[in-house]
Amino acid sequence: MKFEEEKDHSFFTEIKADMLCLGLRPDSTTGAILSRQNPCHDHKTGNFGIHIRFPNGSHALVTVTHRFDRLSPYALVHDNELVLLKDETPICEVEEVPMPFWYGACTDSGSPMPRIFLHEGSHFLHQAYSGCDYQKEGNGCQFCSAGTTWRIGTPEEVAQVTQAALTENRSVHVCLGGGSRLPQSRNVEYFSACAERIRAFDENVPIWVETTPPERAGIKQLIDSGVTAFGFNIEIWDPAIRCKICPGKSAISRNEYLQRMQYAISLLGPNRLGSCLIAGLEPAESTIEGICEMTRVGVQPCILPFRPWDKSLCQNARPCSQSELLYLSEEAVNAMRENRINPNRNQGCLLCDGCTIDHDIYNGNSEEVYHENCRP
């Protein structure tokens, strides 16, 4: 199928923003892609789906399995090429992100390797898991559907899959995290063990860890073990709303988050620390306040759109709108530029462009930035 009108960068950014909010309609096409990209049916927090690449090189991780996805105006169809439709009208060709060869292998313990890590975006290993101790205690984040039953790879399995992935592609980034183990020291011990086993055979691969921010001793232990970047996701900035939506995580105050973020930055340097803010769950003014406060101390804000994931306490809520995601992402990019934070120099999930439009806005029309970061 030929598209006569050439689309500019802003067109793809707006379409991507809308798709991140509304998802893709599930059908045989999206189902087949999902089975290739997520063969072990990893659920994560609910933020899982299929990976596609736009003609300008930008990646998108788009949900396809939730109830709200069924109402999406977007769909995929094969017409010689993979074509994106909106309201049944073809708008552009997209590419299915291919999976690496190690997806067909198993660890020494017999686990399929994509049960330990999922390949996401251009060259990122995202840890596959389920479970959260906050959920088990009844204090889980209301937007999350990680569940109460833990399933996660051992440090030995994590290291073995990382080694297999590096053999195939030296550019991969390791993204560890998901869910919270309580007490918090269990998170530190687990991620430290993973990092140590990886460092035993590779000194240079970036290791990014997503976790509730440990105290200073825990942060230093993780860095000494080989961790090179962090995601300390505060999720919601307004204290009252955060306490309601994230009752477990909100026990760590905003000020404590900022202090622990600053400490990590003092050890790792700039462009190594990020934190997610979820657009659509609090007033935009509050999210902007969080953006300003975090960028002021050197933290990269990651603006994620709220989606009503199945099996979460927010499953009947309305998704974030495209306009709000665009607005808040532009505010985040402006604040990053003002505070000399470069999302293209971070690591792990904070470097990946699959779940947000932050990189799309930051990079403007510089399509070369995407293609430079892509690794076949």
KEKE-3310 file (N, C-alpha, C; in steps of 0.2 Angstrom, whole numbers, plus 5000, padded with zeros to 4 digits):
npx = (5004:5003:5007:5003:5005:5018:5022:5026:5037:5030:5017:5018:5022:5010:5001:5007:5006:4992:4989:4996:4988:4976:4977:4978:4966:4962:4965:4967:4979:4986:4986:4994:5007:5009:5010:5023:5031:5030:5030:5029:5018:5020:5014:5018:5016:5004:5007:5010:5011:5011:5026:5030:5037:5038:5038:5048:5057:5054:5049:5035:5026:5012:4997:4986:4978:4968:4952:4948:4956:4948:4940:4947:4951:4961:4969:4978:4983:4988:4994:5002:5012:5014:5001:4994:4979:4966:4951:4947:4953:4967:4983:4997:5012:5019:5031:5034:5043:5056:5060:5074:5087:5089:5077:5072:5078:5083:5086:5099:5092:5080:5070:5061:5070:5063:5054:5062:5067:5060:5062:5062:5058:5071:5084:5083:5082:5069:5065:5055:5041:5030:5019:5019:5024:5017:5005:5001:5000:4989:4990:4993:4998:4984:4982:4989:4992:4999:4998:4998:5005:5022:5033:5048:5064:5079:5094:5104:5098:5095:5108:5112:5103:5106:5119:5118:5110:5119:5129:5123:5120:5129:5124:5114:5104:5102:5087:5081:5069:5052:5038:5038:5048:5046:5053:5061:5075:5076:5073:5085:5095:5092:5093:5106:5113:5109:5116:5129:5132:5130:5141:5151:5155:5154:5159:5154:5140:5126:5116:5101:5090:5074:5065:5058:5065:5079:5087:5101:5113:5108:5107:5120:5126:5120:5125:5139:5138:5137:5126:5121:5111:5096:5078:5067:5052:5040:5027:5014:5012:5004:5002:4990:4983:4992:4994:4981:4981:4993:4995:5005:5018:5018:5022:5035:5040:5038:5049:5058:5060:5066:5078:5084:5085:5094:5105:5109:5112:5123:5132:5132:5132:5126:5111:5107:5097:5080:5062:5045:5030:5013:5002:4986:4980:4980:4978:4984:4992:4998:5006:5015:5021:5028:5037:5045:5051:5058:5067:5074:5083:5090:5084:5077:5061:5048:5035:5021:5006:4990:4982:4967:4970:4966:4960:4965:4962:4958:4952:4940:4941:4944:4954:4970:4970:4975:4978:4981:4992:5001:5003:5008:5020:5027:5029:5038:5049:5053:5057:5067:5076:5079:5086:5097:5096:5097:5088:5092:5104:5103:5100:5094:5076:5074:5080:5074:5062:5049:5037:5033:5031:5041:5055:5052:5047:5058:5068:5063:5063:5073:5077:5087:5092:5084:5087:5100:5100:5094:5096:5098)
npy = (4994:5011:5027:5042:5055:5062:5060:5070:5072:5077:5072:5058:5058:5063:5053:5042:5046:5045:5032:5026:5030:5024:5012:4997:4988:4972:4958:4945:4948:4957:4948:4938:4944:4947:4935:4931:4940:4940:4926:4919:4924:4935:4946:4957:4973:4976:4984:4979:4973:4975:4978:4990:4999:5015:5024:5034:5029:5029:5020:5010:5004:4996:4993:4978:4969:4973:4977:4991:4992:4986:4996:5005:5016:5012:5000:4985:4979:4967:4971:4967:4975:4979:4988:5003:5007:5019:5022:5013:5018:5018:5024:5024:5014:5002:4994:4977:4974:4964:4949:4943:4929:4922:4921:4908:4900:4891:4892:4885:4880:4876:4886:4895:4907:4920:4920:4925:4938:4950:4956:4972:4987:4994:4989:4983:4974:4969:4965:4951:4947:4944:4949:4958:4964:4974:4974:4961:4964:4972:4985:4990:4999:5007:5008:4997:4980:4970:4959:4947:4936:4930:4929:4927:4928:4919:4926:4919:4915:4927:4932:4923:4924:4937:4936:4928:4936:4947:4941:4940:4953:4967:4979:4979:4984:4981:4979:4979:4975:4979:4977:4976:4971:4967:4967:4982:4979:4967:4969:4976:4966:4956:4963:4967:4955:4950:4960:4958:4945:4947:4956:4948:4943:4953:4969:4981:4982:4992:4993:4995:4999:4997:5002:5005:5019:5014:5017:5026:5018:5006:5011:5014:5001:4994:5001:4998:4985:4985:4991:5004:5014:5021:5019:5028:5027:5039:5041:5048:5065:5074:5075:5070:5063:5054:5047:5040:5033:5026:5018:5010:5013:5027:5029:5032:5048:5062:5071:5063:5054:5063:5067:5054:5052:5062:5058:5047:5052:5060:5050:5043:5053:5064:5061:5048:5045:5043:5046:5040:5049:5048:5053:5059:5055:5064:5082:5092:5103:5099:5088:5095:5102:5092:5088:5100:5101:5089:5089:5100:5095:5086:5075:5064:5066:5054:5053:5044:5038:5037:5021:5011:4997:4980:4970:4979:4991:5002:4999:5003:5016:5031:5032:5041:5056:5060:5074:5078:5070:5074:5088:5088:5080:5089:5099:5092:5090:5103:5107:5098:5102:5115:5112:5105:5091:5076:5065:5056:5051:5043:5028:5011:5009:5022:5027:5020:5022:5017:5018:5031:5048:5057:5056:5058:5071:5078:5075:5081:5084:5076:5062:5054:5052:5042:5031:5030:5024:5012:4995:4981)
npz = (5000:4996:5002:4998:5003:5012:5029:5043:5057:5068:5066:5067:5081:5087:5083:5089:5103:5105:5102:5113:5123:5120:5115:5104:5094:5098:5088:5076:5070:5079:5089:5084:5083:5096:5102:5096:5101:5115:5121:5132:5139:5148:5160:5168:5175:5170:5160:5146:5129:5111:5101:5090:5076:5070:5054:5055:5064:5077:5092:5099:5112:5113:5121:5120:5125:5135:5141:5138:5126:5116:5112:5105:5091:5083:5073:5066:5050:5038:5022:5011:5017:5035:5041:5048:5054:5057:5063:5053:5042:5032:5038:5039:5036:5047:5057:5063:5078:5077:5086:5095:5092:5104:5110:5107:5116:5131:5149:5159:5170:5164:5161:5148:5139:5136:5147:5157:5153:5143:5126:5122:5113:5104:5109:5122:5137:5146:5162:5165:5175:5189:5202:5219:5234:5241:5235:5240:5253:5253:5250:5238:5222:5215:5201:5196:5190:5194:5203:5217:5217:5217:5203:5196:5188:5194:5201:5194:5182:5177:5174:5165:5154:5150:5146:5135:5127:5125:5118:5106:5103:5106:5111:5120:5134:5151:5160:5175:5187:5194:5203:5221:5234:5251:5267:5262:5260:5254:5241:5238:5240:5231:5218:5219:5219:5206:5198:5202:5197:5183:5181:5183:5171:5162:5160:5156:5151:5152:5167:5173:5186:5192:5206:5222:5230:5239:5256:5259:5261:5254:5241:5238:5240:5229:5218:5220:5217:5204:5197:5186:5183:5188:5191:5200:5204:5207:5204:5207:5210:5219:5236:5243:5234:5230:5241:5242:5230:5229:5241:5248:5243:5246:5259:5259:5258:5247:5249:5254:5243:5234:5240:5241:5227:5224:5231:5224:5211:5215:5216:5204:5193:5180:5171:5174:5182:5184:5185:5185:5181:5181:5169:5170:5182:5191:5194:5180:5184:5196:5191:5183:5193:5199:5189:5188:5200:5201:5189:5193:5202:5195:5190:5178:5171:5167:5158:5159:5151:5159:5159:5160:5167:5165:5179:5189:5202:5196:5184:5178:5175:5166:5151:5150:5140:5123:5121:5134:5137:5127:5131:5144:5142:5134:5143:5151:5143:5140:5153:5155:5146:5150:5162:5158:5156:5147:5139:5129:5134:5144:5152:5150:5154:5154:5143:5133:5120:5120:5128:5130:5124:5126:5121:5108:5107:5112:5103:5091:5074:5072:5065:5064:5076:5082:5073:5075:5088:5086:5085:5075)
capx = (5000:5007:5004:5005:5007:5023:5021:5031:5038:5024:5011:5019:5021:5003:4998:5009:5003:4985:4989:4998:4983:4970:4979:4976:4960:4964:4962:4972:4985:4989:4987:5000:5013:5010:5013:5030:5035:5028:5028:5027:5012:5021:5009:5021:5011:4998:5009:5013:5008:5016:5031:5030:5041:5035:5043:5053:5061:5051:5046:5029:5024:5005:4993:4981:4974:4964:4945:4948:4959:4943:4936:4952:4950:4967:4970:4983:4981:4993:4992:5009:5016:5010:4998:4991:4972:4963:4944:4947:4957:4975:4986:5004:5015:5023:5035:5034:5049:5058:5063:5081:5087:5089:5070:5071:5083:5081:5091:5101:5086:5075:5066:5062:5073:5059:5051:5066:5068:5057:5065:5058:5061:5077:5089:5082:5080:5065:5064:5048:5039:5023:5019:5021:5022:5012:4998:5000:4998:4983:4992:4996:4995:4978:4983:4994:4989:5005:4995:5001:5010:5028:5036:5053:5070:5084:5100:5108:5094:5095:5114:5113:5100:5110:5125:5115:5108:5125:5132:5119:5119:5133:5121:5108:5104:5098:5082:5079:5064:5045:5035:5042:5049:5046:5056:5065:5082:5075:5075:5092:5099:5090:5096:5113:5115:5109:5121:5136:5133:5131:5147:5156:5157:5154:5160:5152:5133:5122:5112:5096:5086:5068:5064:5057:5072:5082:5090:5108:5117:5106:5109:5127:5127:5118:5130:5145:5137:5137:5121:5123:5106:5090:5071:5064:5046:5036:5020:5009:5015:5000:5003:4984:4981:4997:4992:4975:4982:4999:4995:5011:5024:5018:5025:5041:5038:5041:5055:5063:5062:5070:5084:5088:5087:5100:5111:5111:5115:5130:5137:5132:5133:5120:5108:5107:5091:5073:5056:5039:5024:5007:4997:4978:4977:4980:4978:4990:4996:5002:5011:5020:5025:5033:5042:5049:5055:5063:5072:5078:5088:5094:5080:5073:5054:5046:5028:5017:4999:4986:4978:4964:4972:4962:4962:4968:4957:4956:4950:4934:4942:4945:4962:4973:4969:4981:4980:4985:4999:5006:5004:5013:5026:5030:5032:5043:5054:5055:5060:5073:5081:5081:5090:5102:5095:5097:5085:5096:5111:5102:5101:5088:5070:5074:5083:5069:5056:5043:5031:5032:5033:5046:5060:5049:5047:5064:5072:5060:5063:5080:5075:5094:5093:5081:5090:5107:5099:5091:5100:5094)
capy = (5000:5017:5033:5048:5061:5061:5062:5073:5069:5078:5067:5051:5059:5063:5046:5037:5048:5043:5025:5024:5031:5020:5005:4994:4983:4965:4954:4940:4951:4959:4942:4934:4948:4947:4928:4931:4945:4938:4919:4916:4928:4939:4951:4963:4977:4977:4988:4975:4973:4973:4983:4992:5004:5020:5025:5039:5026:5029:5013:5011:4998:4997:4988:4975:4964:4975:4979:4997:4992:4984:5002:5009:5017:5009:4993:4984:4975:4966:4972:4967:4977:4980:4995:5005:5010:5023:5022:5009:5022:5017:5030:5023:5008:5002:4987:4973:4974:4957:4946:4940:4922:4919:4920:4901:4895:4890:4893:4879:4878:4874:4891:4898:4914:4926:4921:4929:4944:4952:4961:4978:4993:4993:4984:4983:4968:4971:4959:4948:4946:4946:4950:4964:4963:4979:4971:4956:4967:4976:4992:4991:5005:5006:5007:4992:4974:4965:4953:4945:4930:4932:4925:4931:4924:4920:4930:4915:4915:4934:4933:4918:4927:4943:4934:4926:4942:4951:4937:4941:4960:4970:4985:4978:4987:4977:4983:4975:4978:4977:4975:4978:4966:4969:4973:4984:4976:4961:4972:4978:4960:4953:4966:4967:4948:4950:4964:4955:4939:4950:4959:4943:4941:4959:4975:4987:4982:4996:4989:4999:4995:5001:5000:5010:5021:5012:5021:5028:5012:5002:5013:5012:4993:4992:5004:4994:4978:4986:4995:5010:5019:5019:5022:5028:5030:5042:5040:5053:5070:5077:5070:5067:5059:5049:5042:5036:5029:5022:5018:5007:5017:5034:5029:5036:5054:5065:5074:5057:5052:5068:5066:5048:5053:5067:5055:5042:5056:5062:5044:5041:5058:5066:5057:5041:5044:5045:5044:5041:5052:5046:5058:5058:5053:5070:5088:5093:5107:5095:5084:5100:5104:5087:5089:5105:5099:5083:5091:5105:5091:5082:5069:5064:5064:5050:5054:5039:5040:5032:5016:5007:4990:4974:4967:4984:4994:5008:4996:5006:5023:5033:5033:5048:5059:5062:5081:5079:5067:5079:5094:5086:5078:5095:5102:5088:5091:5110:5107:5094:5106:5120:5109:5101:5084:5073:5058:5051:5049:5039:5020:5006:5011:5029:5028:5017:5027:5013:5019:5038:5052:5061:5056:5060:5078:5080:5074:5085:5081:5072:5055:5051:5050:5035:5026:5029:5020:5006:4989:4975)
capz = (5000:4995:5005:4994:5007:5017:5035:5046:5063:5073:5064:5071:5088:5089:5083:5095:5109:5105:5103:5120:5128:5118:5113:5098:5095:5098:5083:5074:5068:5085:5093:5082:5085:5104:5103:5094:5105:5122:5120:5139:5141:5154:5162:5171:5179:5165:5154:5141:5123:5106:5099:5083:5074:5065:5048:5057:5068:5084:5094:5103:5116:5113:5124:5115:5129:5140:5139:5134:5120:5111:5109:5101:5084:5080:5071:5061:5045:5033:5015:5009:5023:5041:5040:5054:5053:5062:5061:5047:5036:5032:5039:5038:5037:5053:5057:5069:5080:5077:5092:5094:5092:5111:5112:5107:5120:5138:5153:5162:5174:5160:5159:5142:5141:5137:5153:5161:5150:5136:5122:5120:5109:5099:5111:5129:5140:5152:5166:5166:5182:5192:5210:5222:5241:5242:5233:5244:5259:5252:5249:5231:5218:5212:5194:5194:5191:5195:5207:5223:5217:5214:5198:5193:5187:5199:5198:5189:5176:5174:5171:5159:5148:5148:5142:5128:5123:5123:5112:5099:5102:5111:5112:5124:5140:5155:5164:5181:5191:5194:5210:5227:5239:5258:5268:5256:5260:5250:5234:5237:5240:5225:5212:5219:5217:5199:5195:5203:5192:5177:5181:5183:5164:5157:5164:5153:5149:5157:5171:5175:5191:5194:5213:5227:5232:5246:5259:5256:5261:5249:5235:5237:5239:5222:5213:5221:5214:5196:5194:5183:5182:5192:5190:5207:5201:5212:5201:5208:5214:5224:5242:5245:5229:5230:5247:5240:5224:5230:5249:5251:5241:5248:5265:5257:5256:5241:5250:5254:5236:5231:5244:5239:5220:5223:5233:5218:5206:5217:5215:5197:5189:5177:5166:5176:5187:5181:5189:5181:5183:5177:5167:5170:5188:5196:5190:5176:5187:5201:5188:5181:5199:5200:5184:5189:5206:5199:5185:5196:5206:5190:5188:5171:5172:5162:5158:5156:5151:5163:5156:5165:5165:5168:5186:5193:5205:5191:5178:5175:5174:5159:5150:5149:5134:5119:5122:5141:5137:5123:5135:5150:5139:5131:5149:5154:5139:5142:5160:5154:5142:5155:5167:5155:5156:5140:5139:5125:5137:5150:5151:5152:5152:5153:5136:5128:5118:5118:5132:5131:5119:5129:5117:5101:5107:5113:5097:5086:5068:5071:5064:5064:5083:5083:5069:5078:5094:5084:5084:5072)
cpx = (5004:5003:5007:5008:5012:5022:5027:5032:5032:5018:5012:5019:5014:4999:5000:5006:4995:4985:4992:4993:4977:4971:4977:4970:4963:4961:4968:4978:4989:4991:4993:5007:5014:5013:5020:5034:5035:5026:5026:5022:5014:5016:5012:5015:5004:5000:5013:5008:5012:5020:5031:5035:5038:5040:5049:5058:5059:5048:5040:5027:5016:5001:4988:4977:4969:4957:4945:4951:4953:4939:4941:4950:4956:4967:4976:4980:4987:4990:4999:5014:5011:5007:4993:4984:4970:4955:4943:4950:4964:4978:4994:5006:5019:5027:5034:5041:5051:5061:5070:5081:5087:5082:5069:5074:5080:5087:5093:5096:5080:5069:5067:5065:5068:5054:5055:5067:5063:5061:5061:5062:5066:5082:5089:5079:5076:5063:5056:5047:5032:5024:5022:5019:5017:5005:4996:4997:4991:4984:4995:4994:4989:4978:4986:4990:4994:5003:4999:5005:5016:5030:5042:5060:5075:5090:5104:5105:5095:5102:5115:5109:5104:5116:5123:5114:5114:5129:5129:5120:5123:5130:5116:5109:5099:5093:5079:5074:5057:5043:5040:5042:5049:5049:5060:5072:5081:5076:5082:5096:5098:5094:5103:5116:5115:5114:5128:5137:5134:5139:5153:5159:5156:5154:5156:5144:5130:5117:5107:5091:5080:5066:5061:5063:5074:5085:5098:5112:5115:5107:5116:5129:5125:5123:5137:5144:5137:5131:5123:5118:5100:5083:5068:5057:5041:5028:5016:5013:5011:5000:4996:4982:4985:4995:4986:4977:4988:5000:5002:5017:5024:5020:5032:5039:5041:5048:5060:5065:5067:5077:5088:5090:5094:5106:5114:5114:5122:5135:5138:5134:5126:5118:5108:5101:5085:5067:5050:5034:5018:5002:4990:4976:4977:4980:4984:4995:5001:5007:5017:5024:5030:5038:5047:5054:5060:5068:5077:5084:5092:5090:5076:5066:5052:5038:5024:5010:4995:4982:4974:4965:4967:4965:4966:4961:4954:4954:4944:4935:4943:4952:4963:4971:4975:4983:4983:4992:5004:5008:5009:5020:5030:5033:5038:5049:5057:5059:5067:5079:5084:5086:5096:5102:5093:5094:5089:5103:5109:5102:5094:5082:5069:5077:5078:5064:5050:5037:5029:5033:5038:5052:5058:5049:5054:5068:5069:5060:5069:5079:5082:5095:5090:5085:5097:5106:5096:5097:5096:5095)
cpy = (5006:5023:5039:5054:5059:5064:5065:5070:5071:5074:5061:5052:5059:5056:5041:5039:5045:5035:5022:5025:5026:5013:5003:4989:4976:4961:4948:4942:4953:4953:4938:4937:4947:4940:4927:4935:4943:4931:4916:4919:4931:4945:4958:4967:4978:4981:4983:4975:4971:4979:4984:4998:5008:5021:5030:5036:5025:5022:5015:5004:4999:4991:4985:4970:4966:4977:4985:4997:4990:4990:5007:5010:5014:5002:4992:4979:4973:4967:4973:4969:4978:4987:4996:5009:5014:5024:5019:5012:5021:5024:5030:5016:5008:4995:4984:4973:4966:4955:4943:4932:4919:4918:4912:4897:4895:4891:4886:4876:4875:4879:4894:4905:4920:4926:4924:4936:4945:4957:4966:4984:4990:4988:4984:4976:4970:4965:4957:4946:4946:4946:4956:4963:4968:4977:4965:4958:4971:4983:4994:4997:5003:5005:5001:4985:4968:4958:4952:4939:4931:4927:4929:4927:4925:4924:4926:4915:4922:4934:4928:4921:4933:4941:4931:4931:4946:4947:4939:4949:4964:4977:4985:4982:4982:4981:4978:4979:4976:4974:4977:4972:4969:4964:4975:4981:4970:4963:4973:4971:4957:4956:4967:4960:4947:4954:4961:4949:4942:4953:4954:4941:4947:4965:4981:4988:4987:4991:4994:4996:5000:4998:5006:5012:5018:5018:5022:5022:5007:5004:5012:5005:4991:4995:5000:4988:4979:4989:5002:5016:5016:5023:5022:5031:5032:5041:5046:5059:5073:5072:5067:5062:5053:5044:5038:5031:5024:5022:5015:5012:5024:5034:5032:5042:5057:5068:5068:5054:5057:5067:5060:5048:5057:5063:5050:5046:5058:5056:5042:5046:5059:5061:5050:5040:5047:5043:5045:5045:5050:5051:5055:5055:5058:5076:5089:5098:5104:5091:5089:5102:5099:5087:5094:5104:5094:5085:5096:5101:5086:5076:5069:5062:5060:5050:5048:5040:5034:5028:5012:4999:4985:4972:4972:4987:5000:5005:4999:5013:5025:5034:5040:5050:5060:5069:5082:5076:5072:5085:5093:5084:5084:5099:5099:5090:5098:5110:5103:5098:5112:5118:5104:5093:5081:5066:5053:5049:5045:5032:5017:5009:5018:5032:5026:5022:5024:5016:5026:5042:5057:5062:5059:5068:5081:5080:5078:5081:5077:5065:5051:5048:5043:5030:5024:5024:5013:5001:4983:4969)
cpz = (5000:4998:5001:4998:5012:5023:5039:5053:5068:5072:5068:5078:5091:5088:5088:5101:5110:5106:5110:5125:5127:5116:5106:5099:5094:5092:5081:5073:5074:5089:5091:5083:5092:5105:5101:5099:5113:5123:5127:5142:5148:5154:5164:5175:5176:5159:5150:5135:5117:5104:5092:5082:5069:5059:5050:5062:5076:5086:5098:5106:5117:5116:5119:5119:5134:5137:5135:5127:5114:5108:5105:5094:5080:5079:5067:5056:5040:5026:5012:5014:5029:5041:5046:5051:5058:5059:5054:5041:5037:5033:5038:5039:5043:5052:5063:5071:5081:5084:5090:5094:5099:5113:5112:5111:5127:5142:5156:5167:5170:5158:5152:5143:5141:5143:5158:5159:5144:5132:5120:5117:5104:5102:5119:5131:5146:5156:5166:5173:5183:5199:5213:5230:5244:5241:5238:5251:5259:5251:5243:5227:5215:5204:5191:5195:5191:5199:5213:5223:5213:5209:5195:5193:5193:5196:5193:5182:5173:5171:5165:5153:5146:5144:5135:5124:5121:5118:5106:5098:5108:5114:5117:5131:5145:5160:5169:5185:5190:5201:5215:5232:5246:5263:5262:5255:5255:5242:5233:5236:5233:5219:5213:5217:5209:5195:5196:5198:5185:5176:5181:5176:5159:5162:5162:5151:5154:5160:5175:5180:5193:5201:5217:5230:5239:5249:5257:5256:5256:5242:5233:5236:5231:5217:5214:5218:5206:5193:5192:5182:5186:5190:5197:5205:5207:5210:5201:5212:5220:5230:5243:5240:5229:5235:5246:5235:5225:5238:5252:5249:5244:5255:5265:5255:5250:5243:5251:5248:5233:5234:5241:5231:5220:5226:5227:5213:5208:5216:5207:5192:5185:5172:5168:5181:5184:5186:5185:5185:5178:5176:5167:5176:5193:5191:5186:5180:5193:5197:5186:5187:5200:5195:5186:5195:5205:5195:5188:5200:5201:5188:5182:5173:5166:5163:5154:5156:5156:5158:5161:5164:5169:5175:5191:5196:5201:5185:5174:5174:5167:5157:5149:5142:5130:5121:5129:5141:5133:5127:5140:5147:5137:5137:5151:5150:5140:5148:5159:5151:5147:5160:5165:5156:5149:5141:5134:5128:5143:5148:5153:5150:5151:5147:5131:5127:5117:5122:5133:5124:5121:5124:5110:5101:5108:5107:5091:5079:5066:5070:5065:5071:5085:5079:5072:5084:5092:5083:5081:5076)
residu = (MET:LYS:PHE:GLU:GLU:GLU:LYS:ASP:HIS:SER:PHE:PHE:THR:GLU:ILE:LYS:ALA:ASP:MET:LEU:CYS:LEU:GLY:LEU:ARG:PRO:ASP:SER:THR:THR:GLY:ALA:ILE:LEU:SER:ARG:GLN:ASN:PRO:CYS:HIS:ASP:HIS:LYS:THR:GLY:ASN:PHE:GLY:ILE:HIS:ILE:ARG:PHE:PRO:ASN:GLY:SER:HIS:ALA:LEU:VAL:THR:VAL:THR:HIS:ARG:PHE:ASP:ARG:LEU:SER:PRO:TYR:ALA:LEU:VAL:HIS:ASP:ASN:GLU:LEU:VAL:LEU:LEU:LYS:ASP:GLU:THR:PRO:ILE:CYS:GLU:VAL:GLU:GLU:VAL:PRO:MET:PRO:PHE:TRP:TYR:GLY:ALA:CYS:THR:ASP:SER:GLY:SER:PRO:MET:PRO:ARG:ILE:PHE:LEU:HIS:GLU:GLY:SER:HIS:PHE:LEU:HIS:GLN:ALA:TYR:SER:GLY:CYS:ASP:TYR:GLN:LYS:GLU:GLY:ASN:GLY:CYS:GLN:PHE:CYS:SER:ALA:GLY:THR:THR:TRP:ARG:ILE:GLY:THR:PRO:GLU:GLU:VAL:ALA:GLN:VAL:THR:GLN:ALA:ALA:LEU:THR:GLU:ASN:ARG:SER:VAL:HIS:VAL:CYS:LEU:GLY:GLY:GLY:SER:ARG:LEU:PRO:GLN:SER:ARG:ASN:VAL:GLU:TYR:PHE:SER:ALA:CYS:ALA:GLU:ARG:ILE:ARG:ALA:PHE:ASP:GLU:ASN:VAL:PRO:ILE:TRP:VAL:GLU:THR:THR:PRO:PRO:GLU:ARG:ALA:GLY:ILE:LYS:GLN:LEU:ILE:ASP:SER:GLY:VAL:THR:ALA:PHE:GLY:PHE:ASN:ILE:GLU:ILE:TRP:ASP:PRO:ALA:ILE:ARG:CYS:LYS:ILE:CYS:PRO:GLY:LYS:SER:ALA:ILE:SER:ARG:ASN:GLU:TYR:LEU:GLN:ARG:MET:GLN:TYR:ALA:ILE:SER:LEU:LEU:GLY:PRO:ASN:ARG:LEU:GLY:SER:CYS:LEU:ILE:ALA:GLY:LEU:GLU:PRO:ALA:GLU:SER:THR:ILE:GLU:GLY:ILE:CYS:GLU:MET:THR:ARG:VAL:GLY:VAL:GLN:PRO:CYS:ILE:LEU:PRO:PHE:ARG:PRO:TRP:ASP:LYS:SER:LEU:CYS:GLN:ASN:ALA:ARG:PRO:CYS:SER:GLN:SER:GLU:LEU:LEU:TYR:LEU:SER:GLU:GLU:ALA:VAL:ASN:ALA:MET:ARG:GLU:ASN:ARG:ILE:ASN:PRO:ASN:ARG:ASN:GLN:GLY:CYS:LEU:LEU:CYS:ASP:GLY:CYS:THR:ILE:ASP:HIS:ASP:ILE:TYR:ASN:GLY:ASN:SER:GLU:GLU:VAL:TYR:HIS:GLU:ASN:CYS:ARG:PRO)
# end
